[in-house]
Amino acid sequence: MKKIIFIIATLILFFKINIFSADLYPFQSPQKQTQFNHLIAQLRCLVCQNESLSASNAAIAIDLKNKIYIMVQKNQSDTEIKSYLVKRYSNFILFKPPFIFETYALWLIPFFMLLIGGCVIFRMVSNKK
C-alpha cells in the first residue's frame, strides 16, 4: 500500500513540475518550444556534475535557460545560440564538444587509457604463466 501511495505522489509531483515549467517559458509556437527543450538538453550546467541545463536548478542554469529563452524568442538558430554560449563559456558547455585542437585530449585520452589498461592486464596475465 505504501508503494502505491509513493507512486501516486511521485506522479502528481512530476506532473505539477511539468505544468509549472510550461508556465515559466511560454512560447508562441511549438517549434520554438521544441528548439528550446532541445538546446537545454544538449547544454551542460556549468556548476553541476554532468547535468544538463534542463535537469539543473542551479542559479547559473536558470540564468542560462532565461538567456536561451530570450534568444529563441528572437528567432536565433541553434548554431547562433551555441556559438554565443561557446564563445562565452568555452566548449565545456557542450555535452558533445567538437573534435578540434583544444579538445583532442577529451576525445583521445579515454582510448589511450583503455589501451594502456589492456597492455597492463595482458602483461600481468602473461607473467603469471
Summary of the structure (lengths in Angstrom):
residues: 129
radius of gyration: 21.3
end to end distance: 57.6
largest distance: 69.9
contacts: 298
relative contact order: 0.08
helix: 73%
strand: 3%
